[in-house]
Structure formats: C-alpha cells, structure tokens
Amino acid sequence: MDLSFTADDTAFRAEVKAFLAEKLPETLSDKVRLNKGLSKDDHEFWHAELNKRGWLAPNWPQRFGGAEWGVVQRHIFEEECAMAYAPRVVPFGLAMLAPVLQNFGSEAQQDYWLPRILSGEDWWCQGYSEPGAGSDLAALKTRAVRDGDHYVVTGQKTWTTLGQHANMIFCLVRTDPDAKKQEGISFLLIDMNTPGVEVRPITLIDGGAEVNEVWFTDVRVPVENLVGEENKGWTYAKYLLTHERTNIAGVGFSRAGLDMVKRISSRALSGGRPLIENPHFAARVAQVEIDLMAMSTTNLRIVSKAASGQAPGIESSLLKIKGTQIRQEITDLARRAVGPLAMPFASDAVDGNAPLPDPLDAGAVAASYFNNRKLSIFGGSNEIQREIYAKQMMRDAT
C-alpha cells in the first residue's frame, strides 16, 4: 500500500493552495478560524467562487458538471481548505441529494435540479430525523398520502441543519403505513415555500441556532417530486447515508484546531510562563498530536485503498470514533488555554457584531467546545460505530 503522494498530487496541492490564497478573503477565513457564525451570504459567496473554478462538485461526474476527481484529489482539497479556514461547503444538495438524483432520479429531475444545485439557485436541507426517529430512522412517522397528482404531507422533522436558509428540503416520508418499517418509505423533494411548511429554530447550548424543527401541515407536493419508486425510499436513504466520504476522520480540521491550540497556549500565561511550557498541558498537546498523526496515517491507508478500487472496511468506523475524540479533545484544550476568556455565551462576539474582547482570539472558543460535543453523536453515533466494529470483528473471528 503506497501512502506517499505522487508528483501530480503535489502539483495539485500547490494549485489548491494558490487558489485559496487568491480567492479566499481574509475576513472570511478569520470568521471560520474564530468560529464566528457564517451568514447565508458568506456561504453563497464561497459556493459561487468554487463553482466558477469548477471545483464545487469534486465527486460529481463531468457529464453532470462535476470535477470527477479521484479520492486522493478530494482528500488533498478538503485538507487544504480546512487548513486555510475556508468555509465548509454546505453538503446537503451537493454531496447528499445529488448522488441520489444521479443514480435514482429521472432524467427530467437530473436536468432540472442538478444545475440549480451548482448555480446556488436552490439551497437544500435534509428532512430525515424526527423526534421519535433518530438512530432508528425507519421509525419515522411523517405521512405522505397520494391525492391525485399530489402527495399531502403531514408531520415533523427535527435537527434540520441550516433549514432557516433553505428553500428546498429532501424528505423521507411514510407512504404505506401498513408495510414493514423500511418498506413503506418514499423519498420526496419539497418546496419549503409551499403553504403548510413552518421552520422553527432550535437554540443550542453554544447560543447558536444552526438547527431547526420543520413542520408540515397538509403540504401538497407534486407527484413528479417523488425520487425513484414509491415505497423504495429506504434504499435511496441508505445510499445517501453510506455514500463515500473521504474526509470522515476530519484530519484537516484537527490540524487547524491543533495549530490554534499551540498558538493560544504559547501566548497564554500560567505561573508567569507560557502555558505550552506547563508539563501537564504540554503532555496533553503531545498526546493529541501523536493520536492525530496515527489517525492521519490510517486515513491515508483508506484513501489509498479507495484509489485502487477497494471498498473501505471497518476502518471507517474507527476513524469516525477516533476523529471525533481528537477534535473534541482539541476544543477542550483550547477552552482550557483561554480560561475565563472563553466566554461561553458571548453572542455578540460569536455573531460577529462586536470585536473580540481579548488578544487571544478567545471569544468563540467555548462556543466551539460546546458545539463540537455533537461530533460523537451525529453521522452514526460512536456507540453505533463501536457496535458495527465489534460485530465485524466477531464475524471475522468465526
């Protein structure tokens, strides 16, 4: 297994660095670095810049307007963007819905929706989780009843990330209440401006409101917005959830976070000396850096396997577990480094409406710490990932 980068890979990394240096405004990267809330305009600006360069949809086939990069190129691009503090591309349309449409949608759906995702004309959000259907997603209760050339949708979705900005939502809905849980679900595309759709923000522990509840009351959805076959939505949902991700470990984000911890702790004082010289704190920083180096190597092994056409194994579950643990440890170290200056509810600093109140860039550190507690829960909780890994190991042992 070759973990080294080729000359072409190195040249591509240099190209990405040059693009970021030219096109990423310092004011925007500072917002990301300081964990200030990004506005809809911020997201749309970066979306447009990547689209102009042809790099917005790296995993899409070229026939749909994508870059059709290999897994190594995607790995390099994601890592460099994280290290440069570029905004994360909103994934719901580009990385989640688009692959479903490209594989299961009709030609008319592909021709209409895919260009609108690239242009930014549509902002998509995801309608999967419900109050009683999180890890057990197949227990969802939102109903869609056929009425002529429409479905009438009634129910509730929750934890809808950035739903306050979206004009479209792709939803799992129950179309056959008498079928087994997984067999009566369909995949619908719903215009959020339709009468009966209501978005209610959820205030999180960090003071932000990036997630929402979405309520549907007799919402009429055209039948042509059904993706694939009725009652086959679970198949499409599984495809979406298991669609290949090359950055599951979050290596770039961890490296950027660790750099910030080192920068802050070299300026923060403890007993009259830089905190980074404190043996206990320095030992924790060293341990997380060792863990990150080991995880980065494992991540490259998986990328190498994918590049050679092999399917990733249970290492992906290990990366999910270790990657989130490392990122949470890094945010904890940052919070400890700034001490009382972390200001957990300094909403004016987080929202960007006032200058940061100290020289350590600490205004949003606690908000980042609290927000990142979610990392070990969403995307398949670490408990679920451990169970997947344990079952696979037991099967292999027998």
C-alpha positions in Angstrom: 0.0 0.0 0.0 1.5 3.3 -1.1 1.0 6.2 1.3 3.1 8.7 -0.5 1.8 11.4 -2.8 2.8 11.4 -6.5 4.3 14.4 -8.3 0.8 15.1 -9.8 -0.7 15.0 -6.3 1.9 17.5 -5.0 1.3 19.8 -8.0 -2.4 19.6 -7.4 -1.9 20.6 -3.7 0.1 23.6 -4.8 -2.7 24.6 -7.2 -5.2 24.4 -4.4 -3.0 26.5 -2.1 -2.7 29.1 -4.8 -6.4 29.2 -5.4 -7.2 29.6 -1.7 -4.5 32.3 -1.3 -6.1 34.3 -4.2 -9.8 33.7 -3.8 -10.4 33.2 0.0 -10.9 36.7 1.6 -9.0 37.1 4.9 -12.2 38.4 6.5 -14.0 35.2 5.7 -11.2 32.9 6.8 -11.0 34.9 10.0 -14.7 34.2 10.6 -14.1 30.5 10.2 -10.9 30.5 12.3 -12.6 32.3 15.2 -15.8 30.2 14.9 -18.0 33.2 14.3 -21.3 32.5 12.7 -21.3 32.5 8.9 -24.1 34.3 7.2 -26.1 33.0 4.2 -24.2 35.5 2.1 -20.8 34.1 3.3 -21.8 30.5 2.3 -23.2 31.7 -1.1 -20.1 33.7 -1.8 -17.8 30.7 -1.4 -20.2 28.4 -3.2 -20.0 30.8 -6.2 -16.2 31.0 -6.1 -15.8 27.3 -6.2 -18.4 26.9 -8.9 -16.6 29.5 -11.1 -13.4 27.5 -10.7 -15.2 24.2 -11.5 -14.3 22.8 -8.0 -17.7 22.9 -6.4 -18.7 19.3 -7.1 -15.5 17.3 -6.9 -17.2 13.9 -6.7 -19.8 14.6 -9.5 -19.3 13.0 -12.9 -18.2 15.5 -15.5 -21.4 14.9 -17.6 -23.4 16.5 -14.7 -21.0 19.4 -14.4 -18.7 18.0 -11.7 -14.9 17.8 -11.5 -14.9 14.0 -11.2 -11.8 14.0 -9.0 -10.3 10.9 -7.6 -10.3 10.2 -3.9 -6.8 11.4 -3.4 -7.5 14.8 -5.0 -10.6 15.2 -2.9 -8.6 14.3 0.2 -6.0 16.9 -0.6 -8.6 19.6 -1.4 -10.5 19.1 1.8 -7.4 19.1 3.9 -6.1 22.3 2.3 -9.4 24.0 2.7 -9.6 23.1 6.3 -6.0 24.4 7.0 -6.8 27.6 5.2 -10.0 28.1 7.2 -12.2 28.1 4.2 -16.0 27.7 4.8 -17.2 24.2 4.6 -19.4 23.7 1.5 -23.0 23.1 2.6 -23.2 19.4 1.7 -27.0 18.7 1.5 -27.5 19.4 -2.1 -24.0 18.8 -3.4 -22.9 15.7 -1.5 -26.1 14.1 -0.3 -29.0 14.8 -2.7 -27.1 15.0 -5.9 -25.7 11.4 -5.8 -29.2 10.1 -5.2 -30.6 12.0 -8.2 -27.7 11.0 -10.4 -28.3 7.3 -9.6 -32.0 7.0 -9.0 -33.6 10.2 -10.3 -35.4 10.6 -13.6 -33.7 12.3 -16.5 -36.1 15.2 -16.1 -35.2 15.5 -12.4 -31.5 15.4 -13.2 -31.8 18.1 -15.9 -33.8 20.4 -13.7 -32.4 20.0 -10.2 -28.7 19.4 -10.7 -27.9 22.7 -12.5 -29.8 24.6 -9.8 -27.7 23.0 -7.1 -24.5 24.1 -8.9 -25.7 27.6 -9.5 -26.9 28.0 -5.9 -30.4 28.8 -7.1 -31.7 26.1 -4.7 -30.4 25.7 -1.1 -31.3 22.2 0.1 -31.7 20.9 3.7 -32.2 17.3 4.9 -35.5 16.0 6.3 -34.6 12.7 7.9 -34.6 12.8 11.7 -37.8 13.1 13.7 -38.4 13.4 17.5 -39.0 9.6 17.6 -36.8 8.6 14.7 -33.1 9.4 15.1 -30.8 6.3 15.3 -33.9 4.3 14.5 -34.6 6.3 11.4 -37.0 3.8 9.9 -39.4 4.6 12.7 -40.3 7.9 11.1 -44.0 8.9 11.1 -44.2 11.9 8.7 -47.0 10.8 6.3 -47.5 11.4 2.6 -50.9 10.4 1.3 -51.5 10.3 -2.5 -54.3 12.7 -3.7 -54.5 12.8 -7.4 -51.3 14.3 -8.8 -50.0 15.4 -5.4 -48.9 13.9 -2.1 -50.3 15.5 1.0 -47.5 15.6 3.7 -48.1 16.0 7.4 -45.6 15.5 10.2 -42.4 16.9 11.7 -38.7 16.8 11.1 -36.0 17.9 13.6 -32.3 18.8 13.8 -32.6 20.3 10.3 -29.3 22.0 9.8 -29.4 25.4 8.2 -33.0 24.9 7.4 -33.6 28.6 8.0 -31.7 29.4 4.8 -33.1 26.6 2.6 -35.8 26.9 0.0 -35.9 23.1 -0.6 -35.9 20.0 1.5 -35.5 16.3 0.6 -37.6 14.2 3.0 -38.2 10.6 3.9 -41.9 10.2 4.3 -44.2 7.2 5.1 -46.4 6.3 2.1 -47.5 2.9 3.2 -48.3 2.8 7.0 -49.2 -0.9 6.8 -45.9 -2.1 5.4 -42.8 -3.1 7.5 -40.9 -0.1 8.7 -38.3 0.1 6.0 -40.7 -0.9 3.2 -43.2 1.9 3.3 -41.0 4.9 3.0 -40.6 7.2 0.0 -38.1 10.0 -0.9 -39.8 13.4 -1.7 -38.5 16.8 -2.8 -40.4 19.5 -1.1 -40.5 23.3 -1.8 -40.3 25.0 1.6 -42.3 27.9 0.3 -45.3 25.7 0.0 -48.2 26.6 2.3 -48.2 24.5 5.4 -44.4 24.4 5.9 -43.1 26.0 9.0 -39.5 26.3 10.2 -38.9 26.8 14.0 -35.3 27.5 15.2 -33.7 25.4 18.0 -31.3 27.3 20.2 -28.3 25.2 21.0 -26.0 25.1 24.1 -23.5 27.4 22.3 -26.2 30.0 21.8 -26.4 29.4 18.1 -29.4 28.3 16.0 -28.0 26.3 13.2 -30.6 23.6 13.5 -34.4 23.7 13.3 -37.7 21.9 13.5 -39.6 21.7 10.3 -43.4 21.2 10.5 -45.6 20.0 7.6 -49.4 20.6 7.8 -51.3 19.3 4.8 -48.4 20.3 2.4 -49.2 19.5 -1.2 -46.2 18.1 -3.1 -46.3 17.3 -6.9 -46.0 13.6 -7.7 -43.2 14.4 -10.1 -41.1 15.3 -7.0 -41.0 11.7 -6.0 -37.5 10.3 -6.5 -37.4 6.8 -7.8 -40.3 4.4 -6.9 -42.9 4.9 -4.2 -42.1 2.9 -1.1 -38.4 2.4 -2.2 -37.1 5.4 -0.3 -35.2 3.4 2.3 -32.9 2.1 -0.5 -32.1 5.7 -1.5 -31.7 6.8 2.1 -29.2 4.1 2.7 -27.3 5.0 -0.4 -27.2 8.6 0.7 -26.0 7.7 4.2 -23.3 5.4 3.0 -22.1 7.5 0.1 -18.4 7.5 0.0 -16.8 10.2 2.2 -13.0 10.7 2.1 -12.8 13.1 5.0 -14.6 11.1 7.6 -11.6 11.5 10.0 -11.6 15.3 9.8 -7.8 15.4 9.7 -7.6 18.8 8.2 -10.0 20.3 10.8 -8.0 18.7 13.6 -4.7 20.0 12.3 -6.1 23.5 12.0 -7.5 23.2 15.5 -4.3 21.9 16.9 -2.4 24.8 15.4 -4.8 27.2 17.1 -4.2 25.5 20.5 -0.5 25.8 20.1 -0.8 29.5 19.1 -3.1 30.3 22.0 -1.1 28.4 24.6 2.1 30.0 23.5 0.6 33.4 24.4 -1.5 32.5 27.4 0.4 32.6 30.7 0.5 30.1 33.6 2.6 31.0 36.6 4.3 33.7 34.6 5.3 31.4 31.8 3.7 30.4 28.5 1.0 27.7 29.1 2.6 25.5 26.5 5.6 25.0 28.8 3.4 23.6 31.6 4.3 19.9 31.7 0.7 18.7 32.2 -0.7 20.8 29.4 2.2 20.1 27.0 1.7 16.4 27.6 -1.9 16.6 26.6 -1.0 18.5 23.5 1.7 16.0 22.6 -0.7 13.1 23.1 -3.4 14.5 20.8 -0.7 15.3 18.2 0.5 11.7 18.3 -3.1 10.4 18.0 -3.6 12.8 15.1 -0.5 11.6 13.3 -1.6 7.9 13.7 -5.1 8.7 12.6 -3.8 10.6 9.6 -1.8 7.5 8.5 -4.9 5.3 8.9 -6.9 7.8 6.9 -4.3 7.7 4.1 -4.5 3.9 4.1 -8.2 4.1 3.4 -7.8 6.7 0.8 -5.1 4.5 -0.9 -7.5 1.5 -0.8 -10.3 3.6 -2.4 -7.9 4.9 -5.0 -7.1 1.4 -6.1 -10.8 0.4 -6.3 -11.1 -1.4 -2.9 -14.0 -0.7 -0.7 -13.2 0.8 2.7 -13.6 -1.7 5.5 -14.5 -1.3 9.2 -11.6 1.2 9.5 -14.1 3.9 8.6 -15.9 3.2 11.9 -12.6 3.5 13.8 -11.9 6.8 12.0 -15.3 8.2 13.0 -14.7 7.3 16.6 -11.1 8.5 16.9 -11.6 11.5 14.7 -14.4 12.9 16.8 -12.5 12.1 20.0 -9.5 14.0 18.8 -11.5 17.1 17.7 -13.3 17.2 21.0 -10.0 16.9 22.9 -8.6 19.8 20.8 -11.6 22.1 21.6 -11.2 21.2 25.2 -7.6 22.1 25.2 -8.4 25.4 23.6 -11.1 26.1 26.1 -8.7 25.4 29.0 -6.0 27.5 27.4 -8.1 30.7 27.4 -9.7 30.0 30.8 -12.3 32.6 31.8 -11.8 34.4 28.5 -13.7 31.6 26.8 -16.9 33.5 27.4 -19.4 30.7 26.7 -22.3 32.9 25.9 -20.7 36.0 24.3 -23.2 36.1 21.5 -22.0 39.5 20.2 -18.6 38.1 19.6 -19.9 34.8 18.1 -22.3 36.6 15.8 -19.5 39.0 14.6 -21.3 42.2 15.7 -18.5 43.3 18.0 -14.7 43.0 18.2 -13.3 40.1 20.2 -12.7 41.3 23.8 -9.2 39.9 24.3 -5.9 39.3 22.5 -6.2 35.5 22.5 -9.0 35.2 19.9 -10.9 33.5 22.7 -14.4 34.9 22.1 -15.8 31.8 20.4 -13.6 29.1 21.9 -16.3 27.9 24.4 -19.0 28.0 21.7 -16.8 25.7 19.6 -16.2 23.4 22.5 -20.0 23.1 23.3 -21.0 22.8 19.6 -18.5 20.0 19.0 -20.0 17.8 21.6 -22.3 16.8 18.8 -19.5 15.2 16.7 -19.6 11.9 18.5 -23.4 11.7 18.1 -24.4 12.7 14.5 -23.4 10.8 11.4 -23.7 7.5 13.2 -23.0 7.8 16.9 -19.7 6.5 18.3 -21.7 3.9 20.2 -23.2 2.6 17.0 -19.8 2.7 15.3 -18.3 0.6 18.1 -21.1 -1.9 17.7 -20.5 -2.1 14.0 -16.8 -2.7 14.6 -17.4 -5.3 17.3 -19.9 -7.3 15.1 -17.5 -7.3 12.2 -14.6 -8.4 14.3 -16.7 -11.3 15.8 -17.7 -12.4 12.3 -14.1 -12.3 11.1 -13.1 -14.3 14.2 -15.5 -17.1 13.4 
